[in-house]
Amino acid sequence: MFEDFSERLFAHFVAGHWRAPYSENAYPVTTDQGVGLGQVMAAGPRDIARALNVRRGADQQACLRLADTLERERDVLVRASVLQTGLAPAPAGLDGLAAAFAAPMDAQGGVVFSTRATRFEDLGRALRASVMGGAIWCPTVDQAVFATAFACLVQQADLPPGAFALLHAHVPSTKAAFDEAGLTMQEC
């Protein structure tokens, strides 16, 4: 899945499809050794509006499908993490990520903004709560490969369009765009 970076653009995932970003603010995606993997376009106001316009929640069955997919395809997430960071995630962390989606939870919806390295269990809980009401995940550039792999698994699990969106972020500019839109973000 991650051997071919021919286009070198990590796209946004919105409404169940990969979308070219509207933003033109490009940031490099590199390995822990500084090898270029491509670039992300930090989400701007038009990208955020597109994700908000299609946001809707997922039901418990969709979350269980995602939990099963995350468990079954954990090697995809491991390879993505190793590719960008040079480190394999702890198995317990990936177990916690999958388990979070299997747990019952009320719908909340919202924006999950990753501003630092996050424990997978915490990320899973934050995304799970948001997916029930329509999640928008904004990971930082140093999480782009893992986030893209995660979105591929969301697509494979066939969550309803709008239940999950991936908008790559550059903290200052993307956070400002969300602030302008009057949205609150859950940082994890």
C-alpha positions in Angstrom: 0.0 0.0 0.0 2.8 2.5 0.8 5.5 1.6 -1.7 4.2 3.9 -4.5 4.3 7.7 -3.8 4.1 8.6 -7.4 1.8 11.6 -6.9 3.4 12.6 -3.6 0.2 14.2 -2.3 -1.5 13.0 0.8 -5.1 13.8 -0.1 -8.0 14.6 2.2 -10.7 11.9 2.8 -14.2 13.4 2.8 -17.6 11.8 2.3 -16.1 8.4 1.7 -13.8 9.5 -1.1 -10.3 10.9 -1.5 -10.4 14.5 -2.4 -7.8 17.0 -3.7 -7.4 19.7 -1.1 -8.5 23.2 -2.0 -5.7 24.7 0.1 -2.4 25.5 -1.5 -0.4 25.6 1.7 2.0 22.6 1.2 4.1 21.0 3.9 6.6 18.2 3.4 6.0 14.7 4.7 9.3 12.9 5.6 10.5 9.8 7.3 12.3 10.0 10.6 15.5 10.1 8.6 14.4 13.1 6.6 13.6 11.2 3.4 10.8 12.9 1.5 7.6 10.9 1.2 5.4 13.6 -0.4 3.5 16.6 0.9 0.2 17.5 2.5 -1.9 20.5 1.9 -3.0 21.9 5.2 -6.8 22.1 5.4 -8.1 25.6 4.9 -11.6 27.2 5.2 -13.0 25.6 1.9 -11.7 22.1 2.9 -13.3 22.5 6.3 -16.6 23.7 4.8 -16.6 20.7 2.5 -16.2 18.3 5.4 -18.8 20.0 7.5 -21.4 20.0 4.7 -21.4 16.2 4.4 -20.9 15.3 8.1 -23.2 12.7 9.5 -23.0 10.0 12.1 -22.2 6.3 12.0 -24.3 3.7 13.8 -23.0 1.0 16.1 -22.8 -1.6 13.3 -20.5 0.7 11.3 -18.2 1.2 14.3 -18.1 -2.6 14.9 -17.1 -3.1 11.2 -14.3 -0.6 11.7 -13.1 -2.3 14.9 -13.0 -5.6 13.0 -11.1 -4.0 10.1 -8.6 -2.3 12.4 -8.0 -5.6 14.2 -7.7 -7.7 11.0 -5.6 -5.1 9.1 -3.3 -3.9 12.0 -0.2 -4.7 9.8 -1.2 -1.8 7.5 -1.1 0.6 10.5 2.2 -0.9 11.7 3.8 -0.5 8.3 2.5 3.1 8.0 3.9 4.0 11.4 7.3 2.4 10.7 7.5 4.1 7.3 7.2 7.6 8.7 8.5 7.3 12.2 10.8 4.4 12.1 9.0 2.9 15.1 6.5 0.1 15.3 3.5 1.0 17.5 3.0 -1.1 20.6 0.6 -4.0 20.0 -1.4 -2.9 23.1 -1.9 0.6 21.6 -3.3 -0.8 18.4 -5.5 -3.2 20.5 -6.8 -0.1 22.3 -7.5 1.7 19.0 -9.6 -1.2 17.7 -11.3 -1.8 21.1 -12.4 1.9 21.3 -14.5 1.4 18.2 -16.1 -1.7 19.5 -17.2 0.0 22.8 -20.8 1.4 23.0 -20.8 5.2 23.1 -23.2 8.1 22.6 -23.1 10.2 19.4 -21.1 13.4 19.9 -19.6 14.4 16.5 -16.8 16.9 16.4 -13.3 17.8 15.3 -10.3 15.8 16.7 -7.1 17.8 16.3 -3.9 15.9 16.8 -1.2 18.4 17.9 1.3 15.9 19.2 2.2 12.2 19.4 -0.9 10.6 20.7 -1.5 7.3 22.5 -3.5 5.1 20.1 -6.0 4.3 22.8 -6.7 8.0 23.4 -7.0 8.7 19.7 -9.4 5.7 19.3 -11.6 7.0 22.1 -11.7 10.5 20.7 -12.4 9.4 17.1 -15.0 6.8 18.3 -17.0 9.4 20.1 -16.8 11.7 17.1 -17.6 9.1 14.4 -21.0 8.5 16.0 -21.9 12.1 15.1 -19.6 12.7 12.2 -15.8 13.0 12.9 -13.3 15.3 11.3 -9.7 14.2 12.2 -7.0 16.7 11.6 -3.6 15.0 12.2 -0.3 16.9 11.9 2.1 16.4 9.1 4.2 14.0 11.2 1.1 11.7 11.4 0.2 11.9 7.7 1.2 8.4 6.7 -0.5 6.7 9.6 -3.6 8.9 9.2 -3.8 8.0 5.5 -3.6 4.3 6.3 -6.3 4.7 9.0 -8.5 6.5 6.4 -7.9 3.6 4.0 -9.2 1.2 6.6 -12.2 3.5 7.3 -13.0 3.3 3.6 -12.5 -0.5 3.6 -14.9 -0.8 6.6 -17.5 1.0 4.6 -18.5 3.7 7.1 -21.3 5.9 5.9 -20.1 8.9 3.8 -19.6 11.8 6.2 -19.1 9.7 9.3 -15.3 10.3 9.1 -13.2 12.9 7.4 -9.4 13.2 7.3 -8.1 16.8 6.8 -4.4 17.0 7.1 -3.3 19.9 9.3 -0.6 22.4 9.9 -1.4 23.4 13.5 -1.3 27.2 13.3 -3.1 27.7 9.9 -5.6 24.9 10.2 -6.5 25.7 13.8 -7.0 29.3 12.8 -9.4 28.2 10.0 -11.4 26.1 12.5 -11.5 29.1 14.9 -12.8 31.3 12.1 -15.6 28.8 11.5 -16.5 28.9 15.2 -15.8 25.2 15.7 -14.4 23.8 18.9 -11.8 21.1 18.7 -10.9 18.2 20.9 -7.2 18.0 21.1 -5.5 14.6 21.6 
